[in-house]
Amino acid sequence: MNQIDTNMQYTYNYEEDEYMTQEEEWDRDLLLDPAWEKQQRKTFTAWCNSHLRKAGTQIENIEEDFRNGLKLMLLLEVISGERLPKPDRGKMRFHKIANVNKALDYIASKGVKLSLTMHLTSAKEGLLLWCQRKTAPYRNVNIQNFHLSWKDGLGLCALIHRHRPDLIDYSKLNKDDPIGNINLAMEIAEKHLDIPKMLDAEDIVNTPKPDERAIMTYVSCFYHAFAGAEQAETAANRICKVLAVNQENERLMEEYERLASELLEWIRRTIPWLENRTPEKTMQAMQKKLEDFRDYRRKHKPPKVQEKCQLEINFNTLQTKLRISNRPAFMPSEGKMVSDIAGAWQRLEQAEKGYEEWLLNEIRRLERLEHLAEKFRQKASTHEQWAYGKEQILLQKDYESASLTEVRAMLRKHEAFESDLAAHQDRVEQIAAIAQELNELDYHDAASVNDRCQKICDQWDSLGTLTQKRREALERTEKLLETIDQLHLEFAKRAAPFNNWMEGAMEDLQDMFIVHSIEEIQSLISAHDQFKATLPEADGERQAILSIQNEVEKVIQSYSMRISASNPYSTVTVEEIRSKWEKVKQLVPQRDQSLQEELARQHANERLRRQFAAQANVIGPWIQTKMEEIARSSIEMTGPLEDQMNQLKQYEHNIINYKHNIDKLEGDHQLIQEALVFDNKHTNYTMEHIRVGWELLLTTIARTINEVETQILTRDAKGITQEQMNDFRASFNHFDRDESDNLHSDEFKACLISLGQVGNDLQGEAEFARIMSLVDPNGQGTVTFQSFIDFMTRETADTDTAEQVIASFRILASDKPYILADELRRELPPEQAQYCIKRMPPYTGPGSVPGALDYTSFSSALYGESDL
């Protein structure tokens, strides 16, 4: 007993003593059913009449009407399109036998073996696969055979809707109305597709297993009916493809012209701004210029760099597409070539070079100027306060009515003044030196500085002259005066320098400072510490000076003298010394605080330097490494171009994801510039280095990807899409039962039928024999996958030439040498139909009719082969 399949329903055959499948039982019952034979006859009769109708005749009874062989020979002529030998017209039996033999001999001459199955298996599989592919998208349709799968009528309706959706509304069909579905499909097929009604809907629905051969015969009529439509569709698709390429190329040309014009205009506006080196007068104005430049580098220029790169890529891609599609090369408008844009960009880079450095130098210069101007104002104010009223004092002639003591006091006082005057000589020289430096640095308010400095110098010269004259007068009077108070004199001599020291100390403690490193501020702190170390000694001097004044007062008190206790020889009073000393003590901790704050700021600047350097020392090598990896990948990458493209896209993805590190470094760089930090010993990378490297990396990866895309375009120019390749592989694998990567001849034929390359009729047999001679020239009876792909490539590749487009238009025009606008609108999409109507010249050749269009000249013009 045979082994039983547990997944199948079985019935026990008591006569044969074995199990039978449900399908075997149905086949047995059909063979015993007279109704089955009747249905076979009806289907075959209808099929024959569908062909004989083309010759203006038909048959009613197969045995009677084919008996004399005349209509059988006529049927073969209609099917094959060839003429058979002239039939015998006699009515004798041997005449009829001779005609039948002629028909049978013709069938045998075409390589068709008259066996029971007639290779029905391979044709059946090919037709079944064709039906499955066409009905796959439809709901409630699952074609697995040629009997049960067609009982609900949805399969027939799906075939009609797939090719002629205008004939049937598939969404309104009901699976529970099989007879209505079948009758609807047959009526539409008979009315619109010229397919006769070969079957009865009731027989299909009410029979447990409809006749397989009858349904195959009927379905094959759909296969043949739609073959011509698919040919027209292929021709229309080819024209659409050519026109789409032309329209896309025109769009790319217009887009290039627009982008090139915009980029060149932006460069033209930007270069004068970058070349403007007119300095501003204030720090705020220069800071605004620097901020504008930062915005330009970070916001305005990067998109333009991308636009320039994309413009070059678009130009290269367009030229590649034109070359692949046999179109003339694109020549941009004058002044908009890629080389013109590169030249303009180079001029932009040259203008930009050094602009930031100039800005920073100007900021440093203005900072220095502001510092010097403030220092000048402080020193000038201090000097003017000191010199105020000195000329009037020197012009006094009080010594004329003074006593000897008073004169000597005046002389000593004058000596003290001269000492004070000499001490101020250094300050005046400093004021003049600062004024000169401000002039050399082109200070914007140099005129007022010069005016003030000139007044100070003129006053200084006047003081010098008046001092000299008063000394001479006092010395002449001194001979008349003998007494002078030594204590006052000593006080005056010691108090004046000490007072000058305190004034200098206060000036130094309030002096502004500017440093750029920790070392510089530490140097100032060290000098300040040294100054503080001298304070005890100065305090001792102060106490000694004050003790002199105390001694004077003690003498005056002891001797009851009627003179003033004030020192006639000195303008410095005890109260002034005390107040200035207190002022010095207040300024010392203030100076300490300001120095420590500056030290903290310098430490913060140092942290900014180290923070920037830490990132720059990572980002710089990373960019260099990526540049090297991309360079290596463009040389070493192997395998499919798509794999190479994926690898480059992954590189591009990683690079784009790294952008936040560049942005963070830009932020740190801005903090450094805002802190006025101009050097960084911790790294050799500047922000400019990083920006240039980053822009070069983006440009390099984009150009490398474009090169691979260009290669893919060149490869794909053969016309074989990935979808087609997948379809070919799926069909080949379906029939490669033993997975040997080879198909036997009957498997190969079924595969071709499934792809619509051959039919399952006499013409199909002849076409298959021709194809086998191409793919199996040695007659081994097998076809490899490579031979199969080579054949399909030759048969399906779109050769994008003028001749091919002309041939496609000829199909749409029904072999006329011209085509009408209505025909274009019917066969092509509205946009592309209008494109052709607008550009096709009128046809003026033989047989021209009103509205005829010359598609031959139009097709030649697409490839630059005419002056149209």
C-alpha positions in Angstrom: 0.0 0.0 0.0 1.3 3.5 -0.9 2.2 5.8 2.0 -0.6 8.2 2.9 -0.2 12.0 3.1 -1.7 13.1 6.4 -2.3 16.6 5.1 -4.6 15.4 2.3 -8.2 14.1 2.4 -8.4 10.4 1.2 -11.1 8.1 0.1 -10.7 4.3 0.0 -11.1 2.6 -3.4 -12.4 -0.9 -2.7 -12.0 -2.0 -6.3 -8.3 -1.2 -6.4 -7.8 -1.8 -2.7 -5.9 1.5 -2.1 -6.5 5.1 -1.0 -7.3 7.9 -3.5 -6.8 11.7 -3.0 -9.8 14.0 -3.3 -8.4 15.3 -6.6 -7.9 11.8 -8.1 -11.5 10.9 -7.1 -12.8 14.1 -8.9 -10.8 13.2 -12.0 -12.2 9.7 -12.0 -15.8 10.9 -11.6 -15.3 13.5 -14.4 -14.1 10.9 -16.9 -17.3 8.9 -16.1 -19.6 11.9 -16.4 -21.2 12.5 -19.8 -21.7 16.2 -18.9 -17.9 16.6 -18.7 -17.5 15.4 -22.3 -20.3 17.7 -23.5 -18.6 20.7 -21.8 -15.3 19.8 -23.4 -16.9 19.8 -26.8 -18.6 23.1 -26.2 -15.4 24.8 -25.0 -13.3 23.5 -27.9 -16.0 24.4 -30.5 -16.2 28.0 -29.1 -12.4 28.2 -29.2 -12.2 27.1 -32.8 -15.0 29.6 -33.8 -13.1 32.4 -32.1 -10.4 31.9 -34.7 -12.6 30.9 -37.7 -14.7 34.0 -37.2 -11.7 36.0 -38.5 -12.1 34.0 -41.8 -15.8 34.6 -41.9 -17.0 31.1 -41.0 -17.7 28.8 -38.1 -18.4 25.2 -37.1 -21.4 23.6 -35.4 -20.2 20.0 -34.9 -16.6 19.1 -34.6 -16.8 15.6 -36.1 -19.0 16.7 -39.1 -17.4 20.1 -39.9 -13.8 18.9 -39.6 -14.4 15.6 -41.4 -13.4 16.9 -44.9 -10.3 18.7 -43.5 -11.2 22.0 -45.2 -12.1 24.0 -42.1 -9.3 22.3 -40.2 -6.8 23.6 -42.7 -8.5 27.1 -42.6 -8.2 27.0 -38.8 -4.5 26.3 -38.9 -3.9 29.1 -41.5 -5.7 31.6 -39.2 -3.7 30.5 -36.1 -0.3 30.4 -37.8 -0.7 33.3 -40.3 0.8 31.1 -43.0 -0.6 29.5 -46.2 -1.1 25.7 -46.2 -1.0 23.6 -49.4 -4.0 23.9 -51.7 -6.8 21.6 -50.4 -8.5 19.0 -52.5 -12.0 20.1 -53.5 -13.4 16.6 -54.2 -16.1 15.0 -52.1 -14.7 11.6 -52.2 -13.5 10.0 -49.0 -9.9 9.9 -50.2 -10.1 13.7 -50.8 -11.2 14.3 -47.2 -8.4 12.0 -45.9 -5.8 13.9 -48.0 -6.9 17.3 -46.6 -6.8 16.0 -43.0 -3.3 14.6 -43.7 -2.1 17.9 -45.1 -3.2 19.6 -41.8 -1.5 16.9 -39.7 1.7 17.2 -41.8 1.8 21.0 -41.3 1.4 20.5 -37.6 4.2 18.0 -37.5 6.5 20.3 -39.7 6.3 22.9 -36.9 7.9 20.5 -34.4 4.6 19.9 -32.5 4.4 16.3 -31.4 0.9 14.9 -31.5 0.8 13.3 -28.2 -2.0 13.3 -25.7 -0.6 16.0 -23.5 1.2 18.1 -26.2 3.5 19.5 -23.6 0.5 20.7 -21.8 2.3 20.6 -18.5 4.9 23.3 -19.3 2.3 25.5 -21.0 -0.1 25.0 -18.1 2.5 26.1 -15.6 3.5 29.1 -17.6 -0.1 30.2 -18.0 -0.8 29.6 -14.3 2.2 31.7 -13.3 1.1 34.5 -15.6 -2.4 34.4 -14.0 -0.9 34.5 -10.5 1.4 37.5 -11.3 -1.5 39.4 -12.9 -4.0 38.8 -10.1 -1.6 39.0 -7.1 -2.7 42.5 -6.0 -6.4 41.6 -5.8 -8.3 40.7 -2.7 -10.1 37.3 -2.5 -8.2 36.0 -5.5 -5.8 33.1 -5.0 -5.1 31.3 -8.3 -3.6 27.9 -7.6 -5.1 25.7 -10.4 -7.4 25.8 -13.4 -10.5 24.4 -11.7 -11.5 25.4 -8.1 -9.6 28.7 -8.2 -12.0 30.1 -10.8 -15.4 29.1 -9.4 -16.2 32.4 -7.8 -15.5 34.4 -11.0 -13.2 36.9 -9.2 -10.1 35.6 -11.0 -11.6 36.4 -14.5 -12.8 39.8 -13.3 -9.4 40.5 -11.8 -7.7 39.7 -15.2 -10.0 42.1 -17.0 -9.6 44.9 -14.4 -5.8 44.5 -14.4 -5.6 45.3 -18.1 -8.8 47.3 -18.7 -9.9 48.9 -15.4 -12.3 51.0 -17.4 -14.5 48.0 -18.2 -15.2 46.7 -14.7 -15.5 48.1 -11.1 -13.7 45.4 -9.1 -14.5 47.1 -5.8 -18.2 46.4 -6.3 -17.9 42.6 -6.9 -19.3 40.2 -4.4 -17.5 36.9 -3.7 -20.8 35.3 -2.7 -22.3 35.9 -6.2 -20.1 33.6 -8.4 -22.6 33.1 -11.2 -23.0 36.9 -11.5 -19.2 37.4 -11.4 -18.6 34.8 -14.2 -21.4 36.1 -16.4 -20.2 39.7 -16.0 -16.7 38.7 -17.0 -17.8 36.6 -20.0 -20.2 39.3 -21.3 -17.5 42.0 -21.0 -14.9 39.7 -22.6 -17.3 38.9 -25.5 -18.3 42.6 -26.0 -15.1 44.4 -25.6 -12.3 41.9 -25.9 -13.7 39.7 -28.8 -13.4 36.6 -26.6 -16.4 34.2 -27.3 -18.4 32.8 -24.4 -17.0 29.3 -24.2 -18.3 28.2 -20.8 -21.6 28.2 -18.8 -21.4 29.9 -15.4 -23.8 27.4 -13.9 -21.6 24.5 -15.1 -18.5 26.1 -13.4 -20.2 26.9 -10.2 -22.3 23.7 -9.8 -19.6 21.2 -10.8 -17.5 20.0 -7.8 -14.4 20.3 -10.0 -14.8 22.4 -13.2 -13.1 21.1 -16.3 -9.4 22.1 -16.2 -8.8 22.0 -19.9 -11.9 24.1 -20.7 -10.9 26.8 -18.2 -7.3 26.7 -19.5 -8.5 27.2 -23.0 -10.8 30.1 -22.0 -8.2 31.8 -19.9 -5.6 31.5 -22.6 -7.8 33.7 -24.8 -7.3 36.4 -22.2 -3.6 35.9 -22.4 -3.6 36.4 -26.2 -6.1 39.3 -26.1 -3.9 41.3 -23.8 -0.6 40.6 -25.5 -1.2 43.3 -28.1 -2.2 45.8 -25.5 1.0 45.2 -23.5 3.0 45.8 -26.7 1.3 49.2 -27.1 1.8 49.9 -23.4 5.5 49.1 -23.8 5.8 51.4 -26.8 4.0 54.2 -24.8 6.2 53.6 -21.8 9.3 53.8 -23.9 8.2 57.2 -25.4 7.2 58.4 -21.9 10.7 57.4 -20.6 12.5 59.3 -23.4 10.3 62.4 -22.9 10.7 62.2 -19.2 14.5 62.1 -19.6 14.3 65.1 -21.9 12.0 67.1 -19.5 14.2 66.2 -16.5 17.3 67.3 -18.4 15.7 70.6 -19.3 14.6 71.1 -15.7 18.1 70.4 -14.5 19.5 72.9 -17.0 17.1 75.6 -15.8 17.9 74.8 -12.1 21.6 75.0 -12.8 21.2 78.4 -14.5 19.1 79.7 -11.6 21.5 78.4 -8.8 24.6 79.6 -10.7 23.0 83.1 -11.1 22.1 83.3 -7.4 25.5 82.1 -6.2 27.4 84.5 -8.5 25.2 87.4 -7.4 25.9 86.6 -3.7 29.6 86.4 -4.3 29.4 89.8 -6.2 27.7 91.4 -3.2 30.0 89.8 -0.6 33.4 90.5 -2.0 33.3 94.4 -1.6 32.2 93.9 2.0 35.2 91.6 2.7 37.6 94.0 1.0 36.5 97.0 3.0 39.3 97.6 5.5 38.0 101.0 6.8 38.7 101.0 10.5 36.1 102.1 13.1 36.8 104.6 15.8 35.4 102.7 18.8 35.7 99.2 20.2 32.0 98.7 20.1 31.9 99.4 16.3 34.8 97.0 15.7 33.2 94.3 17.9 30.1 94.7 15.8 32.1 94.1 12.6 33.7 91.0 14.2 30.3 89.7 15.2 29.0 90.3 11.6 32.0 88.4 10.3 31.3 85.5 12.7 27.7 85.4 11.4 29.0 85.4 7.9 31.3 82.4 8.5 28.9 80.4 10.6 25.5 81.2 9.0 25.8 82.8 5.6 28.9 81.1 4.0 28.3 77.4 4.9 25.0 77.2 2.9 26.8 78.8 0.0 29.7 76.2 0.3 27.0 73.5 0.1 25.3 75.3 -2.8 28.6 75.5 -4.7 29.3 71.8 -4.1 25.8 70.8 -5.1 26.0 73.0 -8.2 29.2 71.1 -9.3 27.5 67.8 -8.6 24.3 68.7 -10.5 26.4 69.8 -13.5 28.4 66.6 -13.5 25.2 64.5 -13.1 23.5 66.4 -15.9 26.4 65.9 -18.3 26.5 62.2 -17.4 22.8 61.8 -18.0 23.0 63.7 -21.4 26.0 61.5 -22.4 24.3 58.3 -21.4 21.1 59.2 -23.2 22.9 60.3 -26.4 22.0 64.0 -25.9 24.3 66.9 -26.7 26.4 68.2 -23.8 24.9 71.1 -21.8 26.6 74.5 -22.3 25.7 77.0 -19.6 25.1 80.7 -20.3 28.1 82.9 -20.7 29.8 83.5 -17.4 28.1 80.7 -15.6 30.4 77.8 -16.3 31.7 75.7 -13.4 35.1 77.3 -14.0 33.6 80.8 -13.8 32.0 80.0 -10.5 35.2 78.5 -9.2 37.1 81.7 -10.3 34.5 83.9 -8.5 34.7 81.7 -5.4 38.6 82.0 -5.4 38.2 85.8 -5.5 35.8 85.5 -2.6 38.3 83.4 -0.6 41.1 85.8 -1.4 39.0 88.7 -0.1 38.1 86.8 3.0 41.7 85.8 3.7 43.2 88.1 6.4 39.8 89.9 7.1 39.4 88.3 10.5 43.1 88.9 11.4 42.6 92.5 10.4 39.6 92.8 12.6 41.4 91.3 15.6 44.4 93.5 15.1 42.1 96.6 15.0 40.4 95.5 18.2 43.8 95.1 19.9 44.8 98.5 18.6 41.6 100.2 19.8 41.9 98.4 23.2 45.5 99.7 23.5 44.3 103.2 22.4 41.5 103.2 25.0 43.9 102.2 27.7 46.4 104.8 26.7 43.7 107.5 26.4 42.4 106.7 29.9 46.0 106.7 31.3 46.6 110.1 29.6 43.5 111.6 31.1 44.4 110.4 34.6 48.0 111.6 34.5 46.9 114.9 32.9 44.2 115.4 35.5 46.7 114.7 38.3 49.3 117.1 36.8 46.7 119.8 36.2 45.5 119.6 39.8 49.1 119.9 41.0 50.0 122.8 38.7 46.8 124.7 39.4 47.7 128.1 40.8 51.4 127.5 40.7 52.1 130.3 38.3 50.2 132.8 40.5 52.3 131.7 43.5 55.6 132.1 41.5 54.5 135.5 40.3 54.0 136.8 43.9 56.5 139.3 45.3 55.8 138.7 49.0 59.5 138.4 49.8 59.8 142.2 49.3 58.1 143.0 52.6 59.1 139.8 54.5 61.5 139.5 57.3 64.8 137.6 57.0 63.2 134.6 58.6 60.3 134.9 56.2 62.6 135.3 53.2 64.7 132.4 54.2 61.5 130.5 54.7 60.4 131.6 51.2 63.8 130.4 49.8 63.5 127.1 51.5 60.0 126.8 50.4 61.1 127.6 46.9 63.8 124.9 47.1 61.1 122.5 48.2 59.0 123.6 45.2 61.9 123.1 42.9 62.3 119.6 44.3 58.6 119.0 43.8 58.9 120.5 40.3 61.8 118.1 39.4 59.8 115.2 40.7 56.9 116.1 38.4 59.3 116.3 35.4 58.9 112.5 34.9 55.1 112.8 34.9 55.1 115.5 32.3 57.4 113.4 30.1 55.1 110.4 30.5 52.1 112.6 29.4 54.0 113.7 26.3 55.1 110.2 25.5 51.5 108.8 25.8 50.2 111.6 23.6 52.9 110.8 21.0 51.9 107.1 21.1 48.3 108.0 20.7 49.1 110.0 17.6 51.3 107.2 16.2 48.4 104.7 16.7 46.0 107.1 14.9 43.7 107.7 17.9 40.4 109.1 16.7 40.4 112.0 19.3 44.1 112.8 18.9 43.3 116.5 18.3 41.9 117.1 21.8 44.8 115.0 23.3 47.4 117.1 21.4 45.7 120.3 22.5 45.6 119.3 26.2 49.2 118.0 26.0 50.4 121.3 24.4 48.8 123.3 27.2 50.5 121.2 29.8 53.9 121.5 28.1 53.5 125.3 27.7 52.5 125.6 31.3 55.5 123.4 32.3 57.8 125.6 30.4 56.3 128.7 32.0 56.7 127.1 35.5 60.3 126.4 34.8 61.0 130.0 33.7 59.1 131.5 36.7 60.8 129.1 39.1 64.1 130.2 37.9 63.3 133.9 38.2 61.9 133.5 41.7 65.0 131.6 42.9 67.2 134.4 41.6 65.1 136.9 43.5 65.1 134.9 46.8 68.8 134.3 46.6 69.4 138.1 46.2 67.2 138.6 49.3 68.7 135.7 51.2 71.9 137.6 51.8 69.7 140.0 53.9 68.0 137.3 55.9 70.0 135.0 58.2 67.7 132.9 60.3 65.8 130.0 59.1 64.2 127.3 61.1 66.2 124.1 60.5 63.4 122.0 61.8 61.0 123.5 59.2 63.6 123.0 56.6 64.3 119.4 57.5 60.5 118.8 57.6 60.1 120.4 54.2 63.0 118.4 52.7 61.7 115.1 54.0 58.0 115.7 53.7 58.1 116.7 50.0 59.8 113.5 48.7 57.6 111.4 51.0 54.5 113.2 49.8 55.7 112.7 46.2 56.3 109.0 47.1 52.7 108.7 48.4 51.3 110.5 45.4 53.3 108.1 43.2 52.1 105.2 45.2 48.5 106.2 45.0 48.9 106.7 41.3 50.5 103.3 40.9 47.9 101.6 43.1 45.1 103.2 40.9 47.0 102.7 37.6 45.0 100.6 35.0 46.7 97.4 33.8 46.1 95.0 30.9 47.5 91.5 30.7 47.0 88.5 28.5 48.5 85.6 30.5 48.8 84.2 34.0 52.5 84.9 34.0 51.9 88.7 33.4 49.4 89.0 36.2 51.6 87.0 38.5 54.4 89.4 37.7 52.2 92.4 38.7 51.2 90.6 41.9 54.9 89.9 42.7 55.7 93.6 42.1 52.8 94.6 44.4 54.0 92.3 47.1 57.4 93.9 46.9 55.7 97.3 47.3 53.8 96.1 50.3 57.1 95.0 51.8 58.4 98.6 51.7 55.4 99.9 53.7 56.9 99.4 57.2 59.9 101.4 56.2 57.7 104.1 54.7 55.6 104.1 57.9 58.9 104.7 59.8 59.7 107.7 57.6 56.1 109.0 58.0 56.5 108.9 61.8 59.9 110.6 61.6 58.5 113.4 59.5 55.6 113.9 61.9 58.0 113.9 64.8 59.8 116.9 63.3 56.5 118.8 63.2 55.9 117.8 66.7 59.3 119.2 67.7 58.5 122.5 66.0 55.4 122.9 67.9 57.2 121.9 71.1 59.8 124.6 70.5 57.2 127.3 69.7 55.3 126.3 72.8 58.4 126.2 75.0 59.6 129.6 73.9 56.1 131.1 73.6 56.8 132.2 70.1 54.2 134.4 68.2 54.7 132.8 64.9 52.5 130.4 63.2 53.1 126.7 63.7 52.7 126.1 60.1 55.8 125.3 58.1 56.8 128.2 55.9 59.1 126.0 53.8 56.6 123.3 52.8 53.2 123.1 51.2 52.8 119.7 52.6 50.9 119.6 55.9 50.7 117.0 58.5 47.0 116.5 57.8 47.8 115.9 54.1 50.5 113.4 55.0 48.0 111.6 57.3 45.2 111.7 54.8 47.3 110.5 52.0 48.8 107.7 54.1 45.3 106.6 55.0 44.4 106.7 51.3 47.5 104.5 50.5 46.4 102.0 53.2 42.9 101.9 51.6 44.2 101.4 48.1 46.5 98.5 48.9 43.8 95.9 49.6 41.8 97.3 46.7 44.8 96.7 44.5 45.1 93.2 46.0 41.5 92.5 45.1 41.7 93.8 41.5 44.9 91.8 40.9 43.3 88.6 42.3 40.2 89.2 40.1 42.5 89.5 37.1 44.4 86.4 38.1 41.0 84.5 38.3 40.1 85.9 34.9 43.4 84.7 33.4 42.9 81.3 35.0 39.5 81.2 33.4 41.0 82.2 30.0 43.6 79.4 30.5 40.8 76.9 31.0 39.1 78.2 27.8 42.4 77.7 26.0 42.8 74.1 27.3 39.1 73.3 26.7 39.4 74.5 23.1 42.7 72.7 22.6 41.4 69.4 24.0 38.6 69.4 21.4 40.6 70.8 18.5 43.4 68.2 19.1 40.7 65.5 18.7 38.6 67.0 15.9 41.6 67.9 13.7 43.1 64.4 13.5 39.5 63.0 13.2 38.9 65.1 10.1 42.3 64.1 8.7 41.6 60.4 9.4 38.2 60.6 7.6 39.8 62.3 4.6 42.3 59.4 4.4 39.6 56.7 4.8 37.5 58.3 2.0 40.6 58.5 -0.2 41.4 54.8 0.5 37.7 53.7 0.0 37.6 55.3 -3.4 40.6 53.1 -4.4 40.0 49.9 -2.5 36.2 49.4 -2.5 35.1 46.4 -4.5 31.7 44.6 -5.0 28.4 46.1 -6.3 28.2 49.8 -6.8 25.2 49.8 -4.5 27.3 48.4 -1.7 30.0 51.0 -2.3 27.2 53.7 -2.3 25.9 52.3 1.0 29.4 52.4 2.5 29.9 56.0 1.4 26.4 57.0 2.6 27.4 55.5 6.0 30.6 57.6 6.0 28.5 60.7 5.1 26.0 59.8 7.9 28.8 59.5 10.5 30.3 62.8 9.3 27.0 64.7 9.6 26.4 63.2 13.0 29.9 64.6 14.0 28.7 68.1 13.2 27.7 68.8 16.8 31.4 68.6 17.8 32.2 71.3 15.3 29.4 73.5 16.6 30.6 73.0 20.2 34.1 73.9 19.2 32.7 77.0 17.5 31.0 78.0 20.7 34.2 77.6 22.7 36.0 79.6 20.0 33.5 82.4 20.4 34.0 82.4 24.2 37.7 82.7 23.7 37.3 85.6 21.3 34.8 87.3 23.6 37.4 86.9 26.4 39.9 88.6 24.1 42.2 85.6 24.2 44.4 85.8 21.1 46.9 82.9 21.5 46.8 79.3 22.5 50.0 77.4 23.2 48.2 74.1 23.9 47.3 73.4 20.2 48.5 74.0 16.7 44.9 74.0 15.4 43.0 77.2 14.9 39.3 77.5 14.3 40.1 78.5 10.7 42.0 75.2 10.3 39.1 73.2 11.6 36.6 75.1 9.4 38.6 74.6 6.2 39.2 70.9 7.0 35.5 70.4 7.8 34.4 72.1 4.6 36.9 70.1 2.6 35.7 66.8 4.2 32.0 67.6 3.3 33.0 68.5 -0.2 35.1 65.3 -0.6 32.5 62.9 0.6 29.8 64.6 -1.6 32.1 64.4 -4.7 33.0 60.7 -4.0 29.3 59.8 -3.6 28.6 61.6 -6.9 31.3 59.6 -8.7 29.7 56.3 -7.6 26.2 57.7 -8.6 27.6 58.5 -12.0 28.9 54.9 -12.4 25.5 53.6 -11.4 23.8 55.8 -14.0 26.3 54.5 -16.7 25.5 50.9 -15.7 21.8 51.4 -15.6 21.9 53.0 -19.1 21.5 49.4 -20.4 17.9 49.6 -19.3 17.6 46.6 -17.0 16.0 47.7 -13.7 16.5 46.0 -10.3 12.8 45.1 -10.3 13.1 43.4 -13.7 16.2 41.5 -12.5 14.3 40.3 -9.4 11.3 39.2 -11.6 13.7 37.2 -13.9 15.3 35.5 -10.9 12.0 34.7 -9.3 10.6 33.1 -12.5 13.9 31.1 -13.1 13.9 29.8 -9.5 10.3 28.8 -9.7 10.9 26.3 -12.5 14.4 25.2 -11.3 12.9 22.3 -9.4 16.2 20.5 -8.6 18.0 23.8 -7.8 20.7 23.0 -10.3 20.7 26.6 -11.7 19.8 25.0 -15.1 16.4 24.6 -16.8 15.4 21.8 -19.1 13.8 22.8 -22.3 10.2 22.2 -21.1 11.0 24.1 -17.8 12.5 27.0 -19.8 9.5 27.2 -22.1 7.1 27.4 -19.1 9.3 30.2 -17.7 9.1 32.1 -20.9 5.3 31.7 -21.0 5.1 33.1 -17.5 7.1 36.2 -18.6 4.9 36.7 -21.7 7.8 36.0 -24.1 6.2 33.1 -26.0 2.6 31.8 -26.4 1.3 28.2 -26.0 0.1 28.0 -29.6 1.8 27.1 -32.9 3.4 30.5 -33.2 4.7 30.1 -29.7 6.2 26.7 -30.6 8.1 28.3 -33.5 9.3 31.3 -31.4 10.4 28.9 -28.7 12.5 26.9 -31.2 14.2 30.1 -32.3 14.9 31.2 -28.7 16.4 27.7 -27.9 18.8 28.0 -30.8 20.1 31.2 -29.3 20.4 30.2 -25.6 21.4 26.6 -26.3 23.5 26.7 -29.5 25.1 23.3 -28.7 21.8 21.5 -28.3 22.4 20.2 -24.8 18.8 20.6 -23.8 19.5 22.9 -20.8 19.7 26.6 -20.2 21.9 28.3 -17.6 20.7 31.3 -15.6 23.4 33.5 -17.2 22.2 32.5 -20.7 18.7 33.3 -19.6 19.6 36.7 -18.3 21.6 37.5 -21.4 18.6 36.7 -23.6 16.2 38.7 -21.4 18.6 41.6 -21.4 18.6 41.7 -25.2 14.8 41.3 -25.3 13.8 43.8 -22.7 16.6 46.5 -22.5 15.5 49.9 -23.7 18.0 51.0 -26.4 17.5 54.8 -26.0 18.1 55.8 -29.7 16.3 57.9 -32.2 15.4 54.8 -34.2 13.9 53.1 -31.1 11.7 56.1 -30.3 10.6 56.4 -34.0 9.6 52.7 -33.9 7.6 53.3 -30.7 5.8 56.2 -32.2 5.0 54.1 -35.3 3.3 51.5 -33.2 1.1 54.2 -31.5 0.4 55.6 -35.0 -0.7 52.2 -36.4 2.2 52.2 -38.9 1.3 55.6 -40.4 4.2 58.0 -41.1 2.5 60.6 -39.0 0.5 60.8 -35.7 -2.5 62.8 -34.6 -2.9 64.8 -31.5 -5.9 62.7 -30.4 -3.7 59.6 -30.7 -1.0 61.1 -28.5 -3.6 62.1 -25.9 -5.1 58.6 -25.9 -1.8 56.7 -25.5 0.4 59.1 -23.4 -0.1 60.8 -20.0 -1.6 64.3 -20.4 1.6 66.2 -19.5 3.8 64.3 -21.9 1.2 64.2 -24.6 1.0 68.0 -24.5 4.8 68.1 -24.6 4.9 66.2 -27.9 2.0 68.2 -29.4 3.7 71.5 -28.6 7.1 70.5 -30.1 6.2 68.2 -33.0 6.4 69.9 -36.5 3.5 69.4 -39.0 3.9 66.4 -41.2 4.1 67.4 -44.9 4.9 64.1 -46.5 2.8 61.7 -48.7 -0.6 60.9 -47.3 -0.7 63.9 -45.0 -4.0 64.8 -43.4 -5.1 68.0 -41.4 -3.4 68.0 -38.0 -0.8 65.4 -38.9 2.4 65.6 -36.8 5.9 64.6 -37.9 7.1 62.2 -35.1 10.3 61.2 -37.1 11.7 64.7 -37.1 10.7 65.2 -33.5 12.5 61.9 -32.4 15.7 62.8 -34.3 15.7 66.3 -32.7 15.7 64.7 -29.3 19.1 63.2 -30.0 20.6 66.2 -31.8 20.3 64.6 -35.2 18.4 67.4 -36.9 18.1 71.2 -36.8 14.6 71.1 -35.4 
